[in-house]
Amino acid sequence: MLTQALFRALDKKAIWVIGIFLAVAILVPMANLLIPPGQFGHVPTYLVSLLGKYLSYAILALALDLVWGYCGILSLGHSAFFALGGYAMGMYLMRQIGTRGVYGNPTLPDFMVFLNWKELPWYWMGFDNFWFAMAMVILVPGLLAFIFGFFAFRSRVTGVYLSIITQAMTFALLLAFFRNDMGFGGNNGLTDFKDILGAPVQAQSTRVALFAATAIALALSVLVCSMIVNSKLGKVMVAVRDAESRTRFIGYRVEYVKLFAFTVSAIMAGIAGALYVPQVGIINPGEFEPGNSIEVVIWTAVGGRGTLIGPIIGAIVVNLGKSWFTSALPEFWLFALGALFIFVTLFLPKGIVGLWKQLFGNRRKPEPAAPTPTQSADIERGEDPSTFDTPQPRPAE
């Protein structure tokens, strides 16, 4: 059954997208490690980390598209799941510092020593183990999404009301993580990482490996989303998006469909956050900012929601523009971002992918007309279809 679902998922578009990112996972590291600096084709290490950050954003945008583009759930709180996954990875990286911190404490992170903590909180236990941290990257965002979605979808909260409470959830987490007594570094967050799996975080080989892992994770995310949207469940999700009441009236448990999509999406966002943190070197409560969730919505809208490639394109294109804009005209970036969202909403409602389909999608060769009943009988007798006369339109009288 899994093999059949895999073959259904591997349509032509999904194969191309997965193949591209698997190739990127190989070619970019080779261009960094094998081509000497200064020669054509060399990719600098700082650019590898920057591209890795963009790919982690692409996973986050794809996660949002699964619930918004295919299930009609406009979540303004996906930055919360992203940040929780990032904090789980950050806690693991902090435990790897050991006695190399400023205060040399083998157990407590520096910020806990500074705040006179006497012992490690219970919820930090186990994060010295990589596999435990990876389990938390999946379980914490997934469990939060499951509990939140269970009560929200069971109560039939939809539309703008659902969007508001997802944003309220994110803001509540922002305020909680800002507090020093929460044990997550307060305003400064978690930083000064040293090692990951025994390798120096700042080393060139580690940067390249993290990029490759992010590109592979993006390819796997596309595969998972393709398996979902091309299955019968995916068709039900689209039905919920387009006509939720009718879908409920014909017998489907709409709340369970939404809950599944929302939980899977949150897990994907958590994985994106875990890949993001070691590449940027810090995680702080600013990642919970509601504005970050709104940016993710803009990425998805710009690329084209309801498609697998659209959110990825939107995340990469918008963040490339952000990197240039914030260095050239930093004070105008938010105005440019708002103008972009308004422009896309008014003139490109289907995003970049929708524009591409509109311009080039109608240029395909038309399919031949179906044979008439008489021609079908001739084909069964062995006649060559190419000898059939094409019926000509009657002239106007």
Secondary structure, 3 states (H helix, E strand, C coil): CHHHHHHHHCCHHHHHHHHHHHHHHHHHHHHHHCCCCCCCCCCCHHHHHHHHHHHHHHHHHHHHHHHHCCCCCCCCCHHHHHHHHHHHHHHHHHHCCHHHCCCCCCCCCHHHHHCCCCCCCHHHCCCCCHHHHHHHHHHHHHHHHHHHHHHHHHCCCCHHHHHHHHHHHHHHHHHHHHCHHHCCCCCCCEECCCEECCEECCCHHHHHHHHHHHHHHHHHHHHHHHHHHCCHHHHHHHHHHHCHHHHHHCCCCHHHHHHHHHHHHHHHHHHHHHHHHHHHCEECHHHHCHHHHHHHHHHHHHHCCCCCCHHHHHHHHHHHHHHHHHHHCHHHHHHHHHHHHHHHHHHCCCHHHHHHHHHHHHHCCCCCCCCCHHHHHHHHCCCCHHHCCCCCCCCCC
